[in-house]
Amino acid sequence: MTTGAGTHARGPHAVAEANFATYANPLVTKAIEEAAALRNDVNAEKLHRLRVALRRLRTLLWAYRPILDAKFDNEQRELFKSLASAAGNTRDWDILIALVENNTNKTLLSSFRKTRNETAEKSAETLRNSHLDETLRNAVSEANRELRTSCGRTPLTKFAQKRTTAAQDQLKKRMHRASKASSADYSSYHDVRKAGKKVRYLIEFFEPLLKKKQRQSLKNPKQLQKRFGALNDVVASRDLLNAHRVSLPDGADAKAALRALKKKQKRRIKAASKLL
């Protein structure tokens, strides 16, 4: 899959500075469409698709970081991160509910669902108040203007291959570090997951421009994302449940749910470790 690549982006004389919008605009359009759909229906899947589009935009900015102003890049990536976080809160509750619904009582599940629905409404309100369409279009327009007026002219193919290689090297280093870490050191596993996601998105962006060996590595990031994503779901769910224990109603005992999550985490760490 090639995300957002226009036909002129593949030309032999194409330059990276002139093609930023080629990759960014479809992601912005997707994000705006999903945000607009939330006005009538606060759907977790729509929120998730919005979060993915914003994550891809952050990855694209990372790719262009060497030829963008660092301060601007940091500001925009933080903006996309905060918007993605708002979009992801509802899905976090959905994942928790799915993981523990067979290991908890009705009172606890009812409390989770109530909080989940309240979170969905808050997420939608936050995104509506962010003026997301104007915010994203302005960010892309400013980046595009800066790139087009810069003195540099970077061949797009060379740029795509170099940045994808940088992401792949980062992934290898993080995998090596995680392979040496203890199973209790979840942060190293989390770093692998993020690096794998970055590699996957870059290959999807630049696939027609990459060498065969780079393209063929896509299978591994997908596999990493699946297993490490499953691990992250459990860890994030444990953190979410622990963070809300004090506000649970009487009769909503979370001990059984936490025990179930702990067992799942051990199994998923073992499965993730096999890929290292």
Number of C-alpha atoms within 10 A of each C-alpha: 11 14 18 18 22 14 8 11 22 16 12 11 12 16 20 23 25 18 19 24 21 18 20 27 18 17 23 24 15 16 24 19 15 20 23 17 14 21 13 8 12 19 18 21 14 20 26 19 19 24 25 18 22 26 22 23 26 23 20 20 22 19 20 21 16 12 17 18 13 13 9 16 20 14 12 20 19 13 17 22 17 14 20 22 15 20 29 22 19 26 19 18 23 16 14 24 20 10 17 21 14 13 16 18 16 13 14 21 20 14 14 21 14 11 14 21 17 12 20 24 16 17 22 23 15 15 21 15 9 13 12 19 17 10 15 24 16 12 19 19 16 13 22 19 15 16 22 17 10 11 9 12 14 16 15 23 21 14 20 24 18 14 20 25 17 14 21 22 14 18 22 16 14 22 22 14 15 21 16 12 14 10 15 10 11 15 12 19 27 18 18 25 24 17 23 26 22 25 27 25 23 27 28 17 23 25 22 17 20 21 12 10 8 16 18 12 14 18 11 14 21 16 14 21 21 15 20 24 19 17 25 20 19 24 19 15 22 19 13 14 18 12 10 12 13 8 9 15 12 8 10 18 15 19 12 14 21 19 14 17 22 15 11 16 19 14 12 20 20 13 15 20 15 9 13 16
